[in-house]
Structure formats: structure tokens, C-alpha cells
Amino acid sequence: MSQPVRPSTILPAQRTPFSVTTSDGETLIGEVATPLDRYKGAILCLHPLPTAGGMMDSHIYKKAANRLPAMSGIEVIRFNTRGTTSEAGTSTGVFDNGGAERFDVEAMMAYCLDTLKLENLWVVGWSFGTDLALRHAKDPRVKGLILLSPPLRTSEVSDMQYWAADGRPVIALVPEHDDFLKPAEAKIRFAPLTQIEIIAVAGAKHLWVGEPSVYRVLSEITKIIAPDKLPLPIEI
């Protein structure tokens, strides 16, 4: 007998903890959730602001790791940036508001691409993580960026110009009721990034609380990486 997908639902995957050392000597901890079969692609998750509670277990990413490998064939790589703590442990180092976190992002892209040898890798940033993605996730082997609730706190026009010149896809999911950047303003602020696709999500808020918001985010990620897996199941 099938049951509805709940916030606590955990579907089958191979889940492997890891640690990665950055070029400036910090140790990052994280987890890879790997599909058991029918691999379609992967996402490297850059979490929200750690000084406001953001971490690798922030709920959208935790639910992505619990569901997407089985539902979509998408591998999910989560980690704590420097100085950030979750149930899995604490990454060494000190929060630097997105500056020294460049070494974290670069180390994790290398881990995904050179160690795990992942294909069809996308970087997903959420809030603070969107600025990390725009500023630092520039490895040419990354397929593109998916931005959730971008506040554009520390990204510069030059970062957006970089992505415009580069031409890779950038998709931004902007909640209607975001606390920091609503859809109308996002269109203005992102103007230099000419190829960006801004998706205004009616009724959503910055933290994507509630199962309908989670379903929408995971569906949009699947639409980009594994569209043949849509619609995602609501019962299992």
C-alpha cells in the first residue's frame, strides 16, 4: 500500500560520508548520496548562511539527498563550508562571508569532478550559497548553476558579466515572498546576466518551508537534469 511522501521520507541510495582538504589546509566534511542505478547527473549543494543556521542539512538539501537519487537518478553532494556544523560534524576553519569559502567551493568541485568523476554536474546554491556559486563555481566542467532564493549580497556585476560571457545556463528560483530579493527586483539586479532564466514561484518564501515548496524545488532541479523523471511521485 502506497503512502504519501513526507518530510521524513528517506528513499534508497548509497550514502557515503567524506572529508576533503582545501588548498589552504581546511578539512570539509560532507556526504554523497548516490543512485543505486540509472544515474542521470549530480548536484553540488552550497548551503545557506551558516551564521543564520545554514548547513549541509538545511531542509531542502537534506530532502534532496533523501529523495532525488531514487526518484530522479540524481547524485547529491552536500558539505559544510568552513566553520560550519551539522549532525555529521564540523568543517575546520572560520566563516569568511564568502571570501575564503572560494577554497571550499574549488575543493569540492575538484572532488566531484576529479575524484568522483561525476558527469553532468550542476552547482545548486541556496541563499548565501547562490553568492558562492556566482562568485566561485567557475570550473568550466560544471554544466551550469541553479540558484534558490538568491539575495545577491556579495556577488558583483563582474560575476554576472562572467557568466553572461561564459554562456552556460543559470536558472534562478525566486520566491514571490522572498525576504531579500523578490522576482521583480531580481529581473533588474540580474540584468547583466543576459541568459539567466528567472522562475518566479508563487506563494513561496525564502526558506521554501512546506512540502509544496520542497516538491517545486526538487521538480525544477529534476526538470533541468533528468526531465524524463517528471513528474516526481507524491506517493511511494
Sequence and secondary structure as in RCSB ss.txt:
>XXXX:A:sequence
MSQPVRPSTILPAQRTPFSVTTSDGETLIGEVATPLDRYKGAILCLHPLPTAGGMMDSHIYKKAANRLPAMSGIE
VIRFNTRGTTSEAGTSTGVFDNGGAERFDVEAMMAYCLDTLKLENLWVVGWSFGTDLALRHAKDPRVKGLILLSP
PLRTSEVSDMQYWAADGRPVIALVPEHDDFLKPAEAKIRFAPLTQIEIIAVAGAKHLWVGEPSVYRVLSEITKII
APDKLPLPIEI
>XXXX:A:secstr
   B  TT     EEEEEEEE TTS EEEEEEEE SS   EEEEEE S GGGT  TT HHHHHHHHHHHHHH EE
EEEE  TT EETTEE SS   TTSTHHHHHHHHHHIIIIIS  SSEEEEEETHHHHHHHHH   TTS  EEEES 
  SS  HHHHHHHHHH   EEEEEETT SS  HHHHHHHTTTSTT EEEEETT  TT  SHHHHHHHHHHHHHHH
 GGG S  SB 
